Amino acid sequence: MAVPTFSAPVVTKDNITGLTKASYTVSGTTEKAEGRGDTEYQAKRHAVVKYRATNPLAFLDLPA
């Protein structure tokens, strides 16, 4: 499996809670990587870290 690539993030801000939400589409899958944080950077990082935690084999770059 190749290392996944993430699309450009869709970043939205929740005006009620003040949190920022980032959503990526992951190449080769129908999954989305989503994260939340106080800033845009934290939301993007949380999305990637959360995706990596649920799909650890995707980042090993094992030959098919």
Steps between C-alpha positions, in 0.01 A plus 500: 500500500635840406527783746168687491480853368253745639296745295488869578318536832152638537523725806192632680459696821218432746392839629318353800786293646783695339664179376645456154428181304719363219403222261724325246417245232757220495625372163417142408217473754156640564600591855526848636747623757329745734631696795417787733709754683526853631697612195508393135843340552377292794193385305712389202749321723225327698344373176826342379592358842153351546511343151844357568386350831210318334701392191860435613583266211426772245819683598742205480532514118497124462529363143176360363 
